[in-house]
Structure formats: structure tokens, C-alpha cells
Amino acid sequence: MPLRVNNNISALNTQRLISRHVTRSNRQLERLSSGLRVNRAMDDASGLVVSEGLRSEAAKLNQNVRNAQLGSDLLQVAEGSLQEVNNILVRMRELSIQSSNSTLNDRNRESVAAEFNQLVSEIDRIASATAYNDSNLLSGFGNAVSSSASTAITASATTGVTQVGISSVSAGTFTFSDSAGDGRLTLGNGTVTQTLSTGTALEGSVVAIGTRTTANFDRIGVQVTLAGVGATGATGDYTDGDLDGSTIVVEGGTGGVFQVGSSDSFINRLEVGIPDLRATSAALNLGQLFVGTIGGARSAISGIDQAIDTISAARGDLGAMQNRLNFSIGSTEVEIENVTASDATIRDADIAKEVTEFTRSQLLVQTSNAMLVQANVTSIGALSLL
């Protein structure tokens, strides 16, 4: 091997290796200090793209959980007030029964009526005062199906409709088109129309005995539950053609839609409708009751019983929606966990591995430094030949 002094190739080679080892050592040091395997795009270009998408998904899912939790809190505010309304109705029923007794005279009934009327006013006050973030909850919140105006419901003994659910549907009147024997059911409001094939859901032309089936008009946001003969809680049964010309009336309201998904789709929104539950509303109709006479008091008993049933049904709907929100929270939290685990696999550093690599790089840097000294000493040997 020739002995040169102008270019020390061994020293240049050692310098190159020192630079490489120092760069690698700095990279391991950065990963150890940040805890991340991917700190910039050059560390793992394709992995960074996937990781950023997963982090965005996790952020959206976390917001979905917060939305559902806030929605549950809102419903609890409404349900808590309805519990007190229910207590008031129970007291009003006691008063009406008391006033129905012949042991009281009309002067006594005036005192009973005074308390009764004050309780009616208190129900109105509670309904008007129950609010969440300045949105009143008990005077009509969110869109709701009108059970009195919807002929598909009022004629349930003929139509077999036991329940109508809505999700992100606009207010208005929806009319069925249902020709007997064609196995098709159409619902529309003049702007949006959807036709379903009912053939697979029916046994011939009827709902199976003792069962229910749901016609899900997903593009409209309406779900109609149809009963067969002998179905629990049903007053009638559905036969192909029974719904022709029947209507579903959706009354408009503010609020009532909870975004619990990450996209603009009805399946990612939950909708709740709370009817007007003031004492003088059509739902309770307590303003017409009077217990100042024995006849009025006796008539008031059935009216109050109906109001209690209405309030109990509203509380049941709110409780069911709260449970649904809780299940939504649970499933979303599991999804967050799995998405975060996937992101960690790509982005997070394996500390044991990085420490091992860092130690190796440091040893190589120190060894290369020692060899650079030897390479320089070799060139100095040329002086002995002069």
C-alpha cells in the first residue's frame, strides 16, 4: 500500500463513518427524548400519512363522546324536571279524589281548588323555566311525531303501527302509498320519497303472528314499526295495503339533534323530540280541569291519569335515549382505544430498542474517533523516510 501525505484516505473514510454514527446517535437521542419513532416525515413518510389520519379520527371520536355526554346531561335536566311534574300530578290526583268525596261541601272544595290551580300554574312555570344553555326543553324541543295528527298512529287498530321513530327528519306531513299485494311501501312528503320492498319482512302479505317488523325509511329519517296478529302491546295488525293514504305528521321544534358520529349522515346523529308539556298544552290539557264541584272533581281524575301517563311516557323516552347515548359513548370509547393503539404502533418509539441503538451508536462514535487518531499517526510515519 503506497504511503501518501496529500490525501489520507484512511482518515477520510473514518471521518465519513464518524459523521454517519453521529447522525444515527442524534436520531436515537431525539427519539428517546420525544418518545416518538416518527418525529418528521423523513423518519417514515408513509407511516406519517397513516398516523395523521388516525390522529384525526381519534380527535373526531373524542368530540363525539363529548357531544353524547352533553346530550345525556341535557336529557337529564329535562327528565329531572318531569319527575317533579309527575310528583305534582300525583298530588293533584289526591286533591281531585278528595274533592270527589261527599264529606266535603262546596266551600271546602274551594280551598281544594285553590291548591289545585296553584299546582297547575307550577307545572306551567316548571315547563317554561326548564332550560339548557338558554334552550327551553319542555315547551317543545326538537322535531316530534304528533300522535294525535298522524292518522297512521290514530288508526293503529287498522294500520298495525305501534311506534314511529324519527332521526334528523324535517317537519311536515308524510303520506304512505301502499297498494295491496305488491309487496312495496312508499313514504314521502312531496319533496323526498322512498319506496321499500316489504316482501322479505312479511309472511305473504302480513306481519308474522306475534311479531313486529320495522320499515326503515333511512333516506327520509323515519322508522315505522308494524305489528302482527297478537303482538304484545299492539291494538291491530298490518296487512299489505293497510297504510295507503295514512299520514305521519312531524311537528317542528328547535334543537333535539345530537351529533355522535364523525360524518354528515343520519346514522351519525341521534334525534330526540320532547313535546310541549306545559299544563295548558294539548298533551296535558290540565287547564280545563276544575275540582271546585263534585262533578268536576270526578271528571278531573281521568284527565289527571292521562296526564300522568303522558309524563311517564315522555320520561321513558328520555331514559331510553340516555341509555342509547351511553351505549354510543361506550362503543366510541372502544373505537378510540383501538385507533389510538394503531397510531401508537406507527408513531411511538420502542424505548428498549432505541436505547440499544443509541448505545451502539455511541460506542461506534468513540471507536471511530480512536481510529481517526491512528489514521493520522500513519501519515506522520512518512517523516521517517525524509
Secondary structure, DSSP 4 states (H G I P E B T S, - for coil): ----SS--HHHHHHHHHHHHHHHHHHHHHHHHHH-BS-SSGGG-HHHHHHHHHHHHHHHHHHHHHHHHHHHHHHHHHHHHHHHHHHHHHHHHHHHHHHHTSTTS-HHHHHHHHHHHHHHHHHHHHHHHH-EETTEESSEEES-EE-TTT-HHHHTHHHH-EEEEEESS--SEEEEEE--TTS-EEEEE-SS-EEEEE-GGGSBTTBPPTT-EEEEEETTTTEEEEEE-TT-TT-SS--BTTTTTT-EEEEE--B--EEE-SSSSSGGGEEE--EEE-STTSTTT--TT---SSHHHHHHHHHHHHHHHHHHHHHHHHHHHHHHHHHHHHHHHHHHHHHHHHHHHHHHB--HHHHHHHHHHHHHHHHHHHHHHHHHHHHHHGGGGG-
